[in-house]
């Protein structure tokens, strides 16, 4: 079971790093897009929409991994002994 926890934790860490990089890429895109009119440059708009979809998808996967790590920690924690 500890192998599962280590694997889930490593996956969460790598997904979090990619998440940060995607958010930085989206921030750069939005900074560049300040001077653009929406729909004026169709390919630029499509790239932005695709980037936003990718960030949303990756965020949901990262949250799922975080919940998996949390669930593994909760199931592995010792339960208090009742009277």
N, CA, C and O atoms as CSV, one atom per row, in Angstrom:
chain,resi,resn,atom,element,x,y,z
A,1,UNK,N,N,0.822,-1.192,0.000
A,1,UNK,CA,C,0.000,0.000,0.000
A,1,UNK,C,C,0.867,1.257,0.000
A,1,UNK,O,O,0.484,2.275,-0.577
A,2,UNK,N,N,2.044,1.190,0.651
A,2,UNK,CA,C,2.900,2.372,0.665
A,2,UNK,C,C,3.425,2.678,-0.735
A,2,UNK,O,O,3.707,3.832,-1.058
A,3,UNK,N,N,3.558,1.633,-1.572
A,3,UNK,CA,C,3.972,1.873,-2.957
A,3,UNK,C,C,2.911,2.672,-3.695
A,3,UNK,O,O,3.238,3.538,-4.506
A,4,UNK,N,N,1.637,2.389,-3.419
A,4,UNK,CA,C,0.549,3.146,-4.038
A,4,UNK,C,C,0.606,4.602,-3.596
A,4,UNK,O,O,0.428,5.512,-4.406
A,5,UNK,N,N,0.855,4.819,-2.302
A,5,UNK,CA,C,0.908,6.178,-1.768
A,5,UNK,C,C,2.079,6.939,-2.383
A,5,UNK,O,O,1.930,8.105,-2.745
A,6,UNK,N,N,3.234,6.304,-2.504
A,6,UNK,CA,C,4.395,6.955,-3.109
A,6,UNK,C,C,4.172,7.256,-4.577
A,6,UNK,O,O,4.552,8.319,-5.069
A,7,UNK,N,N,3.556,6.319,-5.269
A,7,UNK,CA,C,3.264,6.523,-6.687
A,7,UNK,C,C,2.268,7.663,-6.881
A,7,UNK,O,O,2.440,8.509,-7.758
A,8,UNK,N,N,1.223,7.675,-6.048
A,8,UNK,CA,C,0.214,8.736,-6.149
A,8,UNK,C,C,0.823,10.091,-5.795
A,8,UNK,O,O,0.502,11.099,-6.425
A,9,UNK,N,N,1.693,10.119,-4.799
A,9,UNK,CA,C,2.334,11.370,-4.400
A,9,UNK,C,C,3.259,11.876,-5.493
A,9,UNK,O,O,3.274,13.069,-5.797
A,10,UNK,N,N,4.031,10.971,-6.087
A,10,UNK,CA,C,4.924,11.377,-7.193
A,10,UNK,C,C,4.131,11.889,-8.378
A,10,UNK,O,O,4.507,12.883,-9.000
A,11,UNK,N,N,3.028,11.211,-8.695
A,11,UNK,CA,C,2.192,11.647,-9.808
A,11,UNK,C,C,1.591,13.016,-9.526
A,11,UNK,O,O,1.516,13.863,-10.416
A,12,UNK,N,N,1.163,13.232,-8.281
A,12,UNK,CA,C,0.597,14.530,-7.907
A,12,UNK,C,C,1.650,15.632,-8.043
A,12,UNK,O,O,1.349,16.720,-8.533
A,13,UNK,N,N,2.870,15.356,-7.616
A,13,UNK,CA,C,3.932,16.358,-7.716
A,13,UNK,C,C,4.244,16.697,-9.175
A,13,UNK,O,O,4.406,17.867,-9.521
A,14,UNK,N,N,4.327,15.689,-10.013
A,14,UNK,CA,C,4.623,15.963,-11.422
A,14,UNK,C,C,3.453,16.686,-12.089
A,14,UNK,O,O,3.666,17.572,-12.917
A,15,UNK,N,N,2.224,16.317,-11.737
A,15,UNK,CA,C,1.062,17.012,-12.301
A,15,UNK,C,C,0.998,18.456,-11.816
A,15,UNK,O,O,0.594,19.345,-12.566
A,16,UNK,N,N,1.392,18.692,-10.575
A,16,UNK,CA,C,1.384,20.061,-10.048
A,16,UNK,C,C,2.407,20.932,-10.774
A,16,UNK,O,O,2.151,22.108,-11.030
A,17,UNK,N,N,3.559,20.361,-11.104
A,17,UNK,CA,C,4.578,21.118,-11.842
A,17,UNK,C,C,4.060,21.488,-13.231
A,17,UNK,O,O,4.215,22.625,-13.678
A,18,UNK,N,N,3.442,20.517,-13.908
A,18,UNK,CA,C,2.880,20.791,-15.234
A,18,UNK,C,C,1.762,21.823,-15.116
A,18,UNK,O,O,1.613,22.687,-15.980
A,19,UNK,N,N,0.977,21.729,-14.041
A,19,UNK,CA,C,-0.116,22.686,-13.801
A,19,UNK,C,C,0.421,24.114,-13.711
A,19,UNK,O,O,-0.137,25.034,-14.310
A,20,UNK,N,N,1.492,24.288,-12.967
A,20,UNK,CA,C,2.086,25.619,-12.826
A,20,UNK,C,C,2.586,26.126,-14.179
A,20,UNK,O,O,2.392,27.292,-14.522
A,21,UNK,N,N,3.226,25.248,-14.939
A,21,UNK,CA,C,3.726,25.651,-16.258
A,21,UNK,C,C,2.573,26.033,-17.203
A,21,UNK,O,O,2.681,26.999,-17.958
A,22,UNK,N,N,1.483,25.277,-17.156
A,22,UNK,CA,C,0.331,25.608,-17.999
A,22,UNK,C,C,-0.296,26.940,-17.598
A,22,UNK,O,O,-0.701,27.722,-18.458
A,23,UNK,N,N,-0.376,27.197,-16.306
A,23,UNK,CA,C,-0.942,28.467,-15.848
A,23,UNK,C,C,-0.042,29.627,-16.255
A,23,UNK,O,O,-0.530,30.693,-16.627
A,24,UNK,N,N,1.269,29.422,-16.186
A,24,UNK,CA,C,2.193,30.462,-16.653
A,24,UNK,C,C,2.041,30.700,-18.154
A,24,UNK,O,O,2.081,31.844,-18.609
A,25,UNK,N,N,1.869,29.628,-18.922
A,25,UNK,CA,C,1.663,29.774,-20.367
A,25,UNK,C,C,0.366,30.529,-20.642
A,25,UNK,O,O,0.316,31.367,-21.542
A,26,UNK,N,N,-0.679,30.239,-19.878
A,26,UNK,CA,C,-1.949,30.945,-20.050
A,26,UNK,C,C,-1.794,32.414,-19.676
A,26,UNK,O,O,-2.366,33.282,-20.335
A,27,UNK,N,N,-1.027,32.701,-18.629
A,27,UNK,CA,C,-0.805,34.089,-18.233
A,27,UNK,C,C,-0.044,34.846,-19.324
A,27,UNK,O,O,-0.353,36.004,-19.609
A,28,UNK,N,N,0.933,34.204,-19.923
A,28,UNK,CA,C,1.674,34.835,-21.024
A,28,UNK,C,C,0.739,35.076,-22.204
A,28,UNK,O,O,0.775,36.140,-22.821
A,29,UNK,N,N,-0.095,34.090,-22.516
A,29,UNK,CA,C,-1.050,34.254,-23.613
A,29,UNK,C,C,-1.981,35.438,-23.333
A,29,UNK,O,O,-2.211,36.266,-24.214
A,30,UNK,N,N,-2.511,35.518,-22.120
A,30,UNK,CA,C,-3.426,36.613,-21.785
A,30,UNK,C,C,-2.716,37.964,-21.820
A,30,UNK,O,O,-3.319,38.972,-22.188
A,31,UNK,N,N,-1.439,37.989,-21.438
A,31,UNK,CA,C,-0.666,39.232,-21.516
A,31,UNK,C,C,-0.510,39.671,-22.974
A,31,UNK,O,O,-0.664,40.849,-23.296
A,32,UNK,N,N,-0.204,38.715,-23.846
A,32,UNK,CA,C,-0.068,39.021,-25.271
A,32,UNK,C,C,-1.424,39.413,-25.862
A,32,UNK,O,O,-1.500,40.267,-26.745
A,33,UNK,N,N,-2.484,38.786,-25.373
A,33,UNK,CA,C,-3.822,39.010,-25.938
A,33,UNK,C,C,-4.430,40.353,-25.543
A,33,UNK,O,O,-5.492,40.716,-26.049
A,34,UNK,N,N,-3.791,41.083,-24.665
A,34,UNK,CA,C,-4.344,42.382,-24.251
A,34,UNK,C,C,-4.575,43.296,-25.445
A,34,UNK,O,O,-5.544,44.055,-25.464
A,35,UNK,N,N,-3.709,43.234,-26.428
A,35,UNK,CA,C,-3.818,44.140,-27.571
A,35,UNK,C,C,-4.612,43.535,-28.730
A,35,UNK,O,O,-4.777,44.174,-29.769
A,36,UNK,N,N,-5.101,42.313,-28.558
A,36,UNK,CA,C,-5.849,41.636,-29.618
A,36,UNK,C,C,-7.351,41.842,-29.432
A,36,UNK,O,O,-7.839,41.937,-28.306
A,37,UNK,N,N,-8.058,41.909,-30.520
A,37,UNK,CA,C,-9.520,41.947,-30.495
A,37,UNK,C,C,-10.000,40.512,-30.628
A,37,UNK,O,O,-9.521,39.772,-31.488
A,38,UNK,N,N,-10.958,40.109,-29.768
A,38,UNK,CA,C,-11.455,38.740,-29.800
A,38,UNK,C,C,-12.064,38.442,-31.164
A,38,UNK,O,O,-12.937,39.172,-31.633
A,39,UNK,N,N,-11.606,37.376,-31.794
A,39,UNK,CA,C,-12.121,36.967,-33.086
A,39,UNK,C,C,-11.448,37.645,-34.262
A,39,UNK,O,O,-11.666,37.242,-35.404
A,40,UNK,N,N,-10.637,38.662,-34.016
A,40,UNK,CA,C,-9.960,39.368,-35.105
A,40,UNK,C,C,-8.959,38.445,-35.787
A,40,UNK,O,O,-8.917,38.371,-37.015
A,41,UNK,N,N,-8.166,37.751,-35.010
A,41,UNK,CA,C,-7.212,36.779,-35.522
A,41,UNK,C,C,-7.711,35.404,-35.086
A,41,UNK,O,O,-7.524,35.001,-33.939
A,42,UNK,N,N,-8.345,34.693,-36.009
A,42,UNK,CA,C,-9.016,33.439,-35.669
A,42,UNK,C,C,-8.059,32.414,-35.079
A,42,UNK,O,O,-8.402,31.771,-34.087
A,43,UNK,N,N,-6.888,32.240,-35.643
A,43,UNK,CA,C,-5.943,31.231,-35.139
A,43,UNK,C,C,-5.465,31.589,-33.732
A,43,UNK,O,O,-5.273,30.702,-32.899
A,44,UNK,N,N,-5.274,32.875,-33.463
A,44,UNK,CA,C,-4.871,33.309,-32.118
A,44,UNK,C,C,-5.974,32.997,-31.107
A,44,UNK,O,O,-5.691,32.563,-29.990
A,45,UNK,N,N,-7.226,33.218,-31.497
A,45,UNK,CA,C,-8.363,32.930,-30.627
A,45,UNK,C,C,-8.488,31.431,-30.370
A,45,UNK,O,O,-8.760,31.016,-29.244
A,46,UNK,N,N,-8.292,30.619,-31.407
A,46,UNK,CA,C,-8.378,29.163,-31.258
A,46,UNK,C,C,-7.270,28.655,-30.347
A,46,UNK,O,O,-7.507,27.773,-29.522
A,47,UNK,N,N,-6.085,29.188,-30.481
A,47,UNK,CA,C,-4.977,28.782,-29.607
A,47,UNK,C,C,-5.304,29.111,-28.156
A,47,UNK,O,O,-5.057,28.301,-27.262
A,48,UNK,N,N,-5.854,30.285,-27.921
A,48,UNK,CA,C,-6.238,30.664,-26.555
A,48,UNK,C,C,-7.320,29.779,-25.993
A,48,UNK,O,O,-7.253,29.378,-24.831
A,49,UNK,N,N,-8.325,29.464,-26.805
A,49,UNK,CA,C,-9.402,28.590,-26.336
A,49,UNK,C,C,-8.870,27.192,-26.034
A,49,UNK,O,O,-9.249,26.584,-25.033
A,50,UNK,N,N,-7.998,26.684,-26.891
A,50,UNK,CA,C,-7.415,25.364,-26.664
A,50,UNK,C,C,-6.552,25.350,-25.411
A,50,UNK,O,O,-6.567,24.375,-24.659
A,51,UNK,N,N,-5.813,26.402,-25.182
A,51,UNK,CA,C,-4.988,26.499,-23.984
A,51,UNK,C,C,-5.854,26.526,-22.728
A,51,UNK,O,O,-5.520,25.895,-21.725
A,52,UNK,N,N,-6.958,27.250,-22.783
A,52,UNK,CA,C,-7.865,27.301,-21.628
A,52,UNK,C,C,-8.507,25.943,-21.360
A,52,UNK,O,O,-8.679,25.551,-20.206
A,53,UNK,N,N,-8.859,25.229,-22.421
A,53,UNK,CA,C,-9.413,23.882,-22.256
A,53,UNK,C,C,-8.379,22.953,-21.646
A,53,UNK,O,O,-8.697,22.173,-20.748
A,54,UNK,N,N,-7.148,23.029,-22.124
A,54,UNK,CA,C,-6.077,22.185,-21.598
A,54,UNK,C,C,-5.815,22.476,-20.127
A,54,UNK,O,O,-5.645,21.550,-19.335
A,55,UNK,N,N,-5.781,23.745,-19.754
A,55,UNK,CA,C,-5.556,24.105,-18.353
A,55,UNK,C,C,-6.703,23.582,-17.483
A,55,UNK,O,O,-6.464,23.065,-16.392
A,56,UNK,N,N,-7.925,23.711,-17.951
A,56,UNK,CA,C,-9.073,23.215,-17.181
A,56,UNK,C,C,-9.009,21.708,-17.015
A,56,UNK,O,O,-9.202,21.199,-15.911
A,57,UNK,N,N,-8.742,20.990,-18.092
A,57,UNK,CA,C,-8.639,19.534,-18.044
A,57,UNK,C,C,-7.528,19.099,-17.087
A,57,UNK,O,O,-7.715,18.196,-16.272
A,58,UNK,N,N,-6.376,19.750,-17.197
A,58,UNK,CA,C,-5.240,19.364,-16.355
A,58,UNK,C,C,-5.508,19.697,-14.885
A,58,UNK,O,O,-5.097,18.951,-13.997
A,59,UNK,N,N,-6.190,20.802,-14.627
A,59,UNK,CA,C,-6.524,21.157,-13.251
A,59,UNK,C,C,-7.423,20.098,-12.633
A,59,UNK,O,O,-7.216,19.707,-11.484
A,60,UNK,N,N,-8.418,19.630,-13.377
A,60,UNK,CA,C,-9.305,18.594,-12.860
A,60,UNK,C,C,-8.551,17.293,-12.600
A,60,UNK,O,O,-8.819,16.617,-11.607
A,61,UNK,N,N,-7.612,16.932,-13.476
A,61,UNK,CA,C,-6.804,15.731,-13.242
A,61,UNK,C,C,-5.906,15.887,-12.020
A,61,UNK,O,O,-5.729,14.943,-11.250
A,62,UNK,N,N,-5.346,17.066,-11.845
A,62,UNK,CA,C,-4.489,17.310,-10.691
A,62,UNK,C,C,-5.300,17.247,-9.400
A,62,UNK,O,O,-4.834,16.706,-8.397
A,63,UNK,N,N,-6.500,17.795,-9.426
A,63,UNK,CA,C,-7.375,17.704,-8.249
A,63,UNK,C,C,-7.734,16.256,-7.947
A,63,UNK,O,O,-7.782,15.858,-6.783
A,64,UNK,N,N,-7.985,15.472,-8.978
A,64,UNK,CA,C,-8.279,14.053,-8.776
A,64,UNK,C,C,-7.100,13.349,-8.114
A,64,UNK,O,O,-7.289,12.542,-7.203
A,65,UNK,N,N,-5.885,13.650,-8.569
A,65,UNK,CA,C,-4.696,13.047,-7.971
A,65,UNK,C,C,-4.544,13.478,-6.510
A,65,UNK,O,O,-4.172,12.678,-5.653
A,66,UNK,N,N,-4.834,14.744,-6.241
A,66,UNK,CA,C,-4.765,15.221,-4.858
A,66,UNK,C,C,-5.759,14.514,-3.967
A,66,UNK,O,O,-5.440,14.165,-2.831
A,67,UNK,N,N,-6.957,14.299,-4.470
A,67,UNK,CA,C,-7.960,13.572,-3.694
A,67,UNK,C,C,-7.549,12.117,-3.485
A,67,UNK,O,O,-7.825,11.538,-2.434
A,68,UNK,N,N,-6.899,11.532,-4.470
A,68,UNK,CA,C,-6.418,10.156,-4.334
A,68,UNK,C,C,-5.356,10.062,-3.238
A,68,UNK,O,O,-5.387,9.146,-2.416
A,69,UNK,N,N,-4.419,11.009,-3.228
A,69,UNK,CA,C,-3.385,11.023,-2.184
A,69,UNK,C,C,-4.028,11.207,-0.812
A,69,UNK,O,O,-3.659,10.531,0.148
A,70,UNK,N,N,-4.982,12.114,-0.727
A,70,UNK,CA,C,-5.682,12.351,0.536
A,70,UNK,C,C,-6.422,11.100,0.989
A,70,UNK,O,O,-6.382,10.757,2.170
A,71,UNK,N,N,-7.093,10.420,0.079
A,71,UNK,CA,C,-7.823,9.202,0.433
A,71,UNK,C,C,-6.881,8.109,0.902
A,71,UNK,O,O,-7.194,7.384,1.846
A,72,UNK,N,N,-5.731,7.980,0.255
A,72,UNK,CA,C,-4.757,6.978,0.683
A,72,UNK,C,C,-4.218,7.291,2.072
A,72,UNK,O,O,-4.008,6.382,2.874
A,73,UNK,N,N,-3.994,8.570,2.362
A,73,UNK,CA,C,-3.496,8.945,3.688
A,73,UNK,C,C,-4.553,8.706,4.759
A,73,UNK,O,O,-4.227,8.280,5.867
A,74,UNK,N,N,-5.798,8.973,4.442
A,74,UNK,CA,C,-6.871,8.775,5.419
A,74,UNK,C,C,-7.061,7.295,5.707
A,74,UNK,O,O,-7.264,6.910,6.858
A,75,UNK,N,N,-6.997,6.463,4.680
A,75,UNK,CA,C,-7.181,5.032,4.903
A,75,UNK,C,C,-5.980,4.402,5.603
A,75,UNK,O,O,-6.124,3.360,6.243
A,76,UNK,N,N,-4.822,5.000,5.498
A,76,UNK,CA,C,-3.618,4.462,6.146
A,76,UNK,C,C,-3.437,4.977,7.574
A,76,UNK,O,O,-2.673,4.391,8.341
A,77,UNK,N,N,-4.125,6.060,7.946
A,77,UNK,CA,C,-3.942,6.618,9.281
A,77,UNK,C,C,-4.562,5.683,10.317
A,77,UNK,O,O,-5.603,5.077,10.065
A,78,UNK,N,N,-3.911,5.563,11.501
A,78,UNK,CA,C,-4.457,4.685,12.539
A,78,UNK,C,C,-5.757,5.263,13.095
A,78,UNK,O,O,-5.898,6.472,13.279
A,79,UNK,N,N,-6.683,4.372,13.351
A,79,UNK,CA,C,-7.970,4.785,13.897
A,79,UNK,C,C,-7.875,4.788,15.421
A,79,UNK,O,O,-7.261,3.895,16.005
A,80,UNK,N,N,-8.481,5.790,16.070
A,80,UNK,CA,C,-8.428,5.802,17.540
A,80,UNK,C,C,-9.224,4.637,18.125
A,80,UNK,O,O,-10.272,4.248,17.609
A,81,UNK,N,N,-8.697,4.106,19.201
A,81,UNK,CA,C,-9.343,2.990,19.870
A,81,UNK,C,C,-10.473,3.502,20.754
A,81,UNK,O,O,-10.246,4.346,21.620
A,82,UNK,N,N,-11.646,3.016,20.552
A,82,UNK,CA,C,-12.811,3.439,21.347
A,82,UNK,C,C,-12.914,2.625,22.628
A,82,UNK,O,O,-12.214,1.627,22.800
A,83,UNK,N,N,-13.795,3.060,23.527
A,83,UNK,CA,C,-13.962,2.329,24.807
A,83,UNK,C,C,-14.829,1.130,24.651
A,83,UNK,O,O,-15.069,0.412,25.621
